Amino acid sequence: MLLAGVNSPPIFPRSISALEAQRRSAADGRPVVFWRPGCKYCVRLRIRLGRSARQVHWVNIWRDPAGSAAVRAANDGNETVPTVIVAGWPHTNPDPAWMREQLSRSA
């Protein structure tokens, strides 16, 4: 039961479309995280970000075809998540400590 809860969308802040995430990121400088349910690396990132995860724009690639396409474009055709876009540059499966540093810079 715990595993199902950890791998489900409710532990993640509300997902938005890739287009909306890119628009918001351009306005506020915050990272965009592309994720999907069941991804243990996405869960690790989400948990280690703690409350600061609310500062990130989350895109569920299983619900957003444009998000899925953006991830494939950044990862040689693969849907590797989490893929994080910071200042227009993709970072695949970044270290959570690095992500916290990026969030402190965009605050």
trRosetta pair geometry for C-beta under 8 A, 3 or more apart (Angstrom, degrees):
i j d omega theta_ij theta_ji phi_ij phi_ji
1 4 5.8 -53 -152 33 33 111
1 5 6.6 31 152 -17 64 105
2 5 5.7 -58 -152 37 33 111
2 6 6.3 29 155 -17 68 108
3 6 5.8 -56 -144 38 31 109
3 7 6.2 13 162 -5 66 114
4 7 6.2 -69 -143 48 26 100
4 8 6.1 32 158 -36 64 114
5 8 5.9 -57 -144 22 27 115
5 10 7.4 -53 -157 65 72 116
5 11 6.9 97 155 -46 72 116
6 11 6.3 11 -139 -19 39 161
6 43 5.5 59 160 -150 95 139
6 47 7.9 -6 -149 -61 104 126
7 37 6.1 83 158 -178 77 78
7 38 5.0 45 -175 -96 119 43
7 39 7.9 143 -142 32 87 37
7 40 7.7 -37 -99 -81 100 61
7 43 6.3 -55 -93 -68 56 138
8 11 6.6 106 72 1 69 92
8 37 6.2 10 -130 -140 34 116
9 12 5.6 -68 -161 39 54 110
9 15 7.1 -68 -152 -13 117 118
9 37 5.6 -57 -52 -82 79 112
9 60 6.7 -9 -114 -93 117 144
11 43 7.2 42 90 -130 142 85
11 46 6.2 101 127 134 103 145
11 47 7.8 -11 162 -71 132 80
12 15 6.8 30 118 -53 125 89
12 35 6.6 -166 -118 82 152 150
12 42 7.7 -18 -85 154 130 112
12 46 5.7 -84 -97 -119 78 146
12 53 7.5 -116 -143 160 58 134
12 58 5.5 169 170 -177 114 163
12 60 7.7 130 95 -72 154 102
13 53 5.8 179 -18 129 112 95
13 54 5.3 140 -87 -109 142 58
13 56 7.2 149 38 67 137 81
13 58 5.3 148 71 6 90 135
14 58 7.3 152 90 60 32 116
15 35 7.9 -129 -99 57 118 99
15 58 4.9 -88 -102 111 66 95
15 59 5.8 101 -161 -128 98 25
15 60 4.0 -29 -123 -9 168 99
15 63 6.4 110 105 57 146 136
15 64 7.4 -147 154 -21 121 123
16 20 4.4 -97 157 88 119 127
16 21 5.3 150 84 -57 107 84
16 24 7.5 57 85 1 158 140
16 57 6.3 -58 45 -167 120 92
16 58 7.1 107 17 70 74 59
16 59 6.5 -58 71 -90 59 73
17 20 4.5 91 57 10 85 101
17 21 6.7 -148 93 -6 43 87
17 59 6.9 32 175 -126 17 104
17 64 5.2 160 -133 -126 63 131
17 66 6.6 45 -180 53 95 124
17 67 7.1 -145 -166 -40 50 107
18 21 5.6 -55 -144 38 31 113
18 22 6.2 32 157 -20 65 105
18 32 7.6 78 -142 179 66 143
18 34 7.5 16 -101 -96 103 107
18 59 5.0 66 -81 -143 67 153
18 64 5.3 154 -19 145 91 136
18 66 4.2 -142 47 107 130 101
18 67 3.9 -178 -57 -73 114 71
18 69 7.9 -130 30 52 171 87
18 70 5.4 169 -152 -7 146 141
19 22 5.9 -54 -148 35 28 109
19 23 6.5 29 152 -19 62 107
19 66 6.0 19 -36 103 88 162
20 23 5.6 -54 -148 36 33 113
20 24 6.2 29 156 -15 67 107
20 57 7.8 -161 112 -164 78 127
21 24 5.9 -56 -145 40 29 108
21 25 6.0 30 156 -20 65 110
21 32 4.4 99 155 -127 120 118
21 57 3.9 147 -141 144 91 129
21 58 7.6 -143 -104 56 131 17
21 59 5.0 -80 -21 -55 156 115
21 67 7.7 63 24 -97 139 107
22 25 5.7 -54 -141 38 28 112
22 26 6.3 33 157 -22 63 105
22 32 6.6 -13 -75 -63 55 157
22 85 7.8 -14 -100 93 80 154
23 26 5.9 -56 -153 32 27 111
23 27 6.7 19 152 -13 61 110
24 27 5.7 -63 -152 40 33 109
24 28 6.0 -15 167 18 72 111
24 30 7.2 -31 131 53 96 108
24 57 5.3 148 80 -90 127 141
25 28 6.7 -74 -128 56 25 78
25 29 6.9 56 -175 -121 60 6
25 30 5.7 -112 -118 69 70 63
25 31 6.9 16 -125 -153 120 10
25 32 5.1 -64 -57 -44 147 102
25 57 5.7 -105 -57 17 96 144
25 85 6.9 39 -180 99 171 109
28 106 7.1 72 139 171 79 111
29 87 7.5 9 -151 -80 79 79
29 106 4.4 -170 116 -141 100 100
30 55 5.6 -145 -137 157 134 81
30 56 6.2 -161 162 -111 112 39
30 57 6.1 122 102 -16 109 93
30 103 7.3 31 -138 -122 88 72
30 106 4.9 139 -92 142 56 149
31 56 5.4 -25 77 -129 91 93
31 57 7.1 -158 104 31 45 81
31 84 5.3 0 -180 -173 129 104
31 85 6.4 156 -160 75 72 51
31 86 4.8 -30 -103 -87 100 81
31 99 7.0 -96 38 -146 165 87
31 102 5.6 51 -43 128 129 135
31 103 7.1 -73 10 -74 112 75
31 106 7.1 -157 -20 -13 73 158
32 56 7.3 139 -116 -178 20 82
32 57 4.6 -34 -109 77 71 108
32 58 8.0 169 -162 -80 58 18
32 59 6.3 19 179 -6 101 117
32 84 6.9 157 80 -157 50 54
32 85 4.4 0 54 50 102 105
33 42 7.8 131 160 -138 117 91
33 45 7.1 -179 -149 127 143 143
33 56 5.1 25 -3 161 116 132
33 57 7.1 160 21 79 68 51
33 58 5.3 -21 69 -108 98 64
33 59 7.0 175 88 25 47 74
33 82 5.4 -17 -166 -165 98 121
33 83 7.6 150 -156 77 50 42
33 84 5.1 -17 -102 -103 71 82
34 59 5.0 -30 -106 73 66 104
34 61 5.3 54 -178 -54 101 110
34 67 5.4 166 -127 -178 107 101
34 70 6.5 -168 -76 88 148 110
34 71 4.8 -159 128 -74 157 112
34 81 5.5 -114 112 -115 83 107
34 82 6.5 150 73 -157 57 62
34 83 4.5 -6 52 59 114 91
34 84 7.5 -155 20 -74 73 35
34 85 7.7 61 -17 -14 100 97
35 39 6.1 -148 -166 51 80 138
35 42 3.9 111 -145 -139 111 135
35 45 7.8 -145 -95 63 124 129
35 46 7.6 50 -115 -52 163 114
35 58 6.2 -28 22 -159 119 96
35 59 7.2 139 24 73 68 51
35 60 6.3 -40 79 -104 77 55
35 61 7.0 -175 76 -2 24 91
35 81 5.2 138 -123 172 38 134
35 82 5.1 -16 -89 -103 83 91
36 39 5.2 94 66 -24 77 121
36 42 6.7 -179 45 -25 49 160
36 60 6.3 100 -107 -160 50 70
36 61 5.1 -56 -68 49 101 96
36 62 5.0 97 -137 -25 101 105
36 79 7.5 40 -24 153 145 117
36 81 5.4 131 7 43 91 157
37 60 7.2 21 -27 -146 82 116
37 62 6.5 -56 19 23 91 147
39 42 3.8 66 89 7 114 113
39 43 6.7 172 93 -12 61 81
39 81 5.2 -53 -125 91 168 108
39 82 7.0 141 126 -47 144 70
40 43 5.5 -51 -148 37 38 114
40 44 6.3 44 151 -23 67 102
41 44 5.5 -45 -145 33 35 116
41 45 6.5 37 153 -18 63 102
41 81 7.1 164 78 113 110 61
41 82 5.9 -140 118 2 99 84
41 93 5.2 -38 174 -125 147 105
42 45 5.8 -54 -150 36 31 110
42 46 6.2 31 152 -19 65 108
42 81 5.6 7 -64 133 115 107
42 82 4.8 127 -97 -57 75 100
43 46 5.6 -55 -145 38 31 112
43 47 6.1 27 159 -16 66 108
44 47 6.1 -58 -145 39 26 106
44 48 6.1 15 162 -10 63 114
44 96 6.8 -122 138 -48 85 127
45 48 6.1 -65 -143 44 25 104
45 49 6.2 26 159 -22 64 109
45 82 5.2 -39 11 8 159 155
45 94 7.6 76 -113 67 125 75
45 96 5.4 -176 -126 -89 58 95
45 99 6.5 77 -156 -5 101 165
46 49 6.0 -60 -150 33 25 110
46 53 5.5 53 -150 -119 66 149
47 50 7.4 27 170 -67 38 52
48 96 3.5 10 105 -173 141 164
48 97 7.8 -68 158 -49 131 56
48 99 7.9 103 99 57 108 125
48 100 7.8 -98 137 -44 92 114
49 52 5.0 -114 175 76 85 90
49 53 4.0 109 102 -67 126 84
49 56 7.0 -32 -173 -9 161 134
49 96 6.2 -131 -55 -154 69 103
49 99 6.2 -61 -89 113 106 129
49 100 6.6 -178 -121 -76 67 83
49 103 7.5 110 -147 -28 105 155
50 53 6.6 179 77 -12 26 95
51 54 6.3 -28 176 8 60 110
52 55 5.3 -33 -174 16 67 119
52 56 7.7 67 138 -21 72 96
52 100 6.3 88 79 -122 160 80
52 103 5.2 94 172 141 127 163
53 56 5.8 -53 -163 26 49 114
53 58 7.8 29 172 -57 93 124
55 103 5.3 100 90 -148 140 115
55 106 7.4 146 158 88 122 116
55 107 7.1 -38 -146 -86 151 90
56 99 7.9 -8 -81 -178 138 116
56 103 7.1 -67 -62 -94 90 115
59 64 5.6 -73 -174 47 98 150
59 67 4.1 -168 152 -120 124 138
59 70 7.9 22 103 54 156 136
60 63 4.4 40 93 23 112 109
60 64 6.3 119 75 3 63 99
60 67 7.1 97 79 89 31 162
61 64 6.3 -77 -124 59 32 84
61 67 4.5 -138 -105 116 65 106
61 68 4.3 114 -174 -80 96 69
61 71 5.5 -21 -106 -2 146 145
61 79 6.2 168 132 -160 153 113
61 81 6.4 -153 6 -64 135 140
62 68 7.5 90 -75 -73 28 116
63 67 7.7 25 70 39 64 137
64 67 3.7 62 93 8 115 116
64 68 6.6 171 93 -13 62 81
65 68 5.5 -51 -147 36 36 115
65 69 6.3 37 154 -20 67 104
66 69 5.6 -51 -147 37 33 113
66 70 6.4 39 151 -24 64 103
67 70 5.6 -50 -148 32 32 113
67 71 6.6 32 153 -17 64 103
68 71 5.9 -55 -152 35 31 110
68 72 6.5 29 152 -16 65 106
68 79 6.1 -21 -152 -115 83 119
69 72 5.7 -54 -147 38 33 111
69 73 6.3 36 154 -22 66 106
70 73 5.7 -53 -148 35 30 113
70 74 6.5 22 155 -14 63 109
70 83 7.8 -177 118 98 89 137
70 85 7.7 -47 161 -50 128 137
71 74 5.9 -62 -149 40 31 107
71 75 6.0 -10 165 13 67 119
71 78 7.9 -79 140 104 91 53
71 79 5.3 61 110 -137 128 61
71 80 6.8 -171 174 52 106 52
71 81 6.3 -31 -139 -70 145 89
71 83 4.8 156 -126 26 88 147
72 75 6.3 -80 -134 56 25 87
72 77 5.2 10 -169 -142 94 30
72 78 6.6 162 -124 54 64 20
72 79 5.9 -25 -70 -74 82 68
74 83 5.4 126 86 -170 142 142
74 85 7.7 -123 -87 -80 154 95
74 90 3.6 161 -152 -110 131 172
74 92 7.1 165 131 -64 110 100
75 78 4.4 -83 126 65 113 87
75 79 7.2 154 68 -83 137 11
75 80 4.4 -172 -155 31 161 108
75 83 6.3 -111 -40 -90 121 137
75 90 7.5 -127 -50 149 74 148
75 92 5.9 101 -96 -91 110 137
80 83 6.3 96 93 -59 75 105
80 92 5.3 24 112 -152 124 125
80 93 7.0 -69 158 -28 107 104
81 93 7.7 108 143 -68 24 79
82 92 7.7 160 94 -157 50 47
82 93 6.0 118 54 -93 71 50
82 94 7.4 -71 93 25 108 75
83 90 5.7 -14 -178 -160 105 107
83 91 7.2 153 -162 75 56 42
83 92 5.2 -22 -107 -104 79 68
83 93 7.8 -26 -79 -31 50 54
84 90 7.2 136 75 -156 43 54
84 91 4.7 -25 66 63 95 96
84 92 7.8 -177 21 -82 71 21
84 94 5.3 -53 28 7 135 126
84 99 6.7 -133 -112 -105 169 106
84 102 7.9 132 152 61 139 167
85 88 6.7 0 -178 -122 101 12
85 89 6.9 153 -153 70 61 32
85 90 5.6 -31 -94 -92 72 61
85 91 7.7 171 -85 17 25 76
86 89 5.9 -31 69 61 71 86
86 91 6.3 8 11 -1 108 122
86 102 5.3 -81 -120 -150 143 142
91 94 4.4 30 136 -61 122 119
91 98 7.8 -131 164 120 155 136
94 98 5.0 -106 169 79 111 127
94 99 5.6 129 101 -55 121 93
95 98 4.3 90 67 2 91 106
95 99 7.1 -159 94 -8 49 83
96 99 5.3 -51 -149 34 39 116
96 100 6.5 43 153 -21 69 98
97 100 5.7 -48 -150 32 34 112
97 101 6.6 38 149 -20 63 103
98 101 5.6 -54 -155 34 34 115
98 102 6.6 36 148 -20 66 102
99 102 5.5 -51 -150 33 36 112
99 103 6.5 35 152 -19 66 104
100 103 5.6 -54 -150 36 34 113
100 104 6.5 35 151 -21 66 102
101 104 5.8 -52 -149 33 32 110
101 105 6.7 32 152 -19 63 105
102 105 5.7 -56 -154 35 34 112
102 106 6.4 20 154 -11 67 110
103 106 5.9 -61 -143 42 33 103
103 107 6.4 48 155 -41 65 100
104 107 5.8 -40 -148 11 33 119
